[in-house]
Amino acid sequence: MKKGKIIGIIILIIIIIAGFCIYSHNKKEQVKEVSLTYVTAPLNVPSIVEKNEQMFTKEYAKKGINVKYYDITSGSEQTAALASGNLDFLNAVGGTSAILAASNGVNLKILSVYSRAPQGFVIVTKDKSIKSVKDLKGLKIGGPKGTILNQLLVAALKKNDMNLKDVDYINMGIPEAMAALDNGSIKAALLAGPAALKAEESGAHVICDGKGLISGLIVTAVNENFAKAHPDLVNDFLKVQKQAVDYINQNTDKALEQTSKVVGLTKAQTEKMYSWYNFNPTITQSDITALEKTQDFLINSGMQTNRIDIPNLIYHN
């Protein structure tokens, strides 16, 4: 066989192999399923509407992609699942959790604001003698550490020339804090959303809420590697989020009726809570400033070691 023919055959084989590799790579990169969190509490109206109206399902179906929801409420568990690749999108995660995860090396980007609701985060008590934050000195307070509620407590104490050393702060979840408040093992509880309303109905009163103290910022986030590989799917996510907010604004009664059934509140309770919320997804300079203040809180309280660049945490297509 002539040398030229042999070389030609070799080149042809290389082209075939290269083509096969490219095909295999593209096939591997083809997305068949998009995964995101489904968190309904405290009052995540957009998530409830998005699922009830099948907004994500319909949008991604246009590209032959299935949608899988995961009911993960813990911020740390959400970011861990995102880091492992088991989740693509976090559709409602606390700003505190997002910052902590990023500072610990989790490859995430904040996509948008999910909600702002400073009034939805409160410190409550059943002790009628406790009328202000100053009255909490030396008392047991229950609530989840490393969260927006934790940030509220720190901010409220600081405003009254106090700090966490002036109280007995016990780390516990919201349901546990409610139970501890009921049985008297703590004097005050850090609560949010429906839990706060139910506590009030059972005889508790609000000492203070987050208005003027915190932003109550909840965000959406994406695995950065996923975003780089599939920017079109990120755009689809943001498109649906905006659609949901528009739907709520145009069909408020229907949206709140759906929400009340899911979160177990009356229509009146749902309407009251809804008035506390701002679901505009656009990230403003005020939101970035709020996230920077959140990072200061996390560092000053010893929960975060590595400072990160907040503006760089924001996703840009």
N, C-alpha and C positions, 0 to 999 in steps of 0.2 A: 504493500500500500504506500502510495506516495506520501512524502512528509507533509505536503500542503493539505492533503485530504485528512490526514490524522489530526493536524492542528484544527481543521474545520470541525471535525467531529468533537474534539475536546471543547472547543468554544461553544458548540451547540449544547453539549451536556451541561456546561457551566450555566448557560442561559436558562436551560430547563430547570436546573436545580435552584437557581436564583429566583426564577418565577414561582416555583413551588414554595420557596421560603417566604417570599413576599405575600403570596396567597395565604399561607398558614398564619403569618403574622397578622394580616388583616382580619382573618377569620377569628383569631384569638382576641383581637381588640374589639370585635363586634359586641356591643352591649345588648344583652337579652333581658336584663332586669335592672331596675333602679330601686335602691333601698333607701328608705327615709324613716325618721321617727314619727310616731303619732302620739303626741302628748296633749291631753285635753285640759289639765289643770294648770293654773287656777281657773282661767276663763279664756281658753285658747279658741276663740270663735273661728278664726280663719282655718285652723286645722280641722275642726268639726265640719265646717262648710265644704272644705276641699274634699274631704272623704265622702260625705253624704251626697254631694253633687258629682262625685267621681271626676273631679277636675284633673288631677294628676294622671289618673288612669286613662282618661280620654286623650290628653295631650301626648303622653308617651306612646300610646297605642298607634298614633300616626306614623311612628317609626318602628312599629313592631316590637315595642319594649313593654314588658310587664312591670308593674309597680308592687313592691312588697313593703308593708308597714311593720314597724317594730315599736311595741309599747315599752319604751325605756324612759323612765322619768328622772333617774339619777344623772346629774350632769357629768360626774366622773365616769359612769358606765357608758354614757353616750359618747364621750370623747375617746374612751378606750376602744369602743366598737368602730369609731371612725378611723382611728389610728391603725387598727388591724385590717381595715378594708372590708369589714363586715357591713358597714354602713357607708353610703355615699353622701347623704345629706342629713344634717341635724335641723329639723324644722321646729325649732323652739328650744334653745339652750341658754342658760343664764350667761350674762357677760362675764361673770366671775369664773365660771367653769371654762369658757372658751379661752380666757386669758391664761389661767393656770395651766391648761393643757398645752397651749402654744409655748409657754415659758419652759415647759418640761419636754419640749421637743416634738410634740404632736404636730404633724404636717397638715394644718388646717388653715382655712381662710374664712373670714366672716363675709357673708354674702349680702346681708341686709338686716335691717331691724325687724324683729317680729312684733314686739310691742314695747310700749313705755307705760308703766302703771305704778308710779310711786305710792299712790293712795291704796294700792292693793296689798301692800306689805305693812303689817302692824305689830305693835307690842300691846298685848292685852293682859288683864288681870281680873280676878274675881274678888279681890280684896278692896273693899270700898274705901279703906284708909289710904290706899295708894292712888294719888291723884296726879302725880307728875313723874317724870323720869328720875328726878332727884330722890324720890321716895323709894327707889329701887336699890339704894345703897345697902350692900351687905346681904341682899336677898338672892334666892335661887331663881335663875331664869333659864328656861329650856328652849332650845331651837337648834336648827342645823348649822354647823360651822362651815365656813368657806363658801357661804351663799350670800345672796342679796339681803336676806334677813339678818345675817351676821353683820353685814355692812351697815344695815339700818341701826342695829344696836350700838355699834361703835360710833356712828355719826351722832346718834341721839345722846349718848353719854358725853361725847366731846363737846357738844353744844351746851351741856350743863356742867362743864369743867370737871368731868369724870372720865374714867377709862375702864377697861375690862377688869382691872385689878380691884375695882371698887364693888364688883358684883360677883356672885358665884354662878358663872355661866356653864351650863351643862349641855353637852352636845347630844342632840336627839332629833329625830325626824318630826315633821309636823303632826302626824297622828299621835305619836308618843307624847309630844308636848301638850296636845289637847287633853289626852288622858291624864297626864301628870298634873295639869292645871285642875282638872275635875276632882282628882283624889287628894289634892292639896300638897303634893310632894314638891311642887314648885310654886312660886308666888306670881310669876309672870311667864307668858309664852310668846314666842315669835311665830306669828301665823300669817298665812296669805290666802287670798281668794275665798272660796266657799267655807274653808275651815274657820276663817275669821268671822264670817257672817254667822255661822252656826254657833260659835263660841259666844258671840254677843246675844244671840237668842236664848242661850242657856244661862245667861246671867253675868257674863263677862263684860267689861267695858274697855274701850280703847284708851291707852295711855298716850300713844302717839302713832302717827303713820309716817310714811316716807316722804310726804310732800315737803319740799324744801330741803330735804336731807339726802335723798338718793334719787337716781333716775328710774330705778326699777326696770332696767334695760334687759330685754330678752332678745336674742339674735338668732339668725339662721347661719349655718356654716356648712362647708363642703371639704371633703378630702382634697388637698391641693393637687395630688397626683391625678386624681379623677378629673378635676377641673381642667388641668393642662391637656389631658388626653381627649376630653369631651366638652369643650366650651359650649357647644350647641345645646347639650343637655342641661348645662348650668343655666343658659338663657331660658330654656323651657321651664325650669324650676321657678326662676324669677318672674316669668310671664304668668304662670299659674298663681303665684303669690299675689301679684297685682290684681289678677282676675277675681280672686277670692275677696280681697279688700273692697273692690268695686261692687261685687255682688252684695256684700254686707251693707255697704252704704246705700245701695238701691233697694235692697230687700231686708231691711233691718228686722222687722217683726218676724219674718220667716226664719232668718238666721238665728235670732235669739230664742225662738221656739225650739229649733233643733238643738241649740246649745243647752237650754234648760233641762231637756230630757237626758242629755248625755252626762252632764255634771251633777244632776240630782238637786237642782234648785228650782224654786218657783219662778214664774215669769217675772214677778216683781223683784225678786232677789237678783235675777240675772240682769234685768234692766239697770238696777242700782250699780252692780259691779261693772257693767259695760260702760257706764258713764265715766269710770275711772281710767279707761283704756284709750290709748292712741296706737292704732295699728298701721300707721303710715310706714311703709317699708324703706323709704329713702333714708340713707345715712347722712345726717347733717354734721356740721362742725360741732354742734352741741353734743351730739351723740359720741363723737370721737373724744371730746373733752370729758364726758361722763365715763367713758371706758378708761381714760388715763387716770381719772380719780379713783376708779375701781382698782386699777393696778397699784396705785399708791397705798390704798387700804390693804391690799393683799401683801404687799412688801412690808409695810409698817407693822402688820399683825403677825409677821413671821411665816405666813403661809406660802409666800412666793419668794424665791431666791434670785432668779435671773430676770432682770428687767428686759422687756421687749419693746420694739418700736410699734406702737399701736397703729399709726397710719399704714404701716407695711403689712399689718394683719388683715387689712381690708382687701377684698378681691377686686381686681380690675381686669376686665376681659381684653 
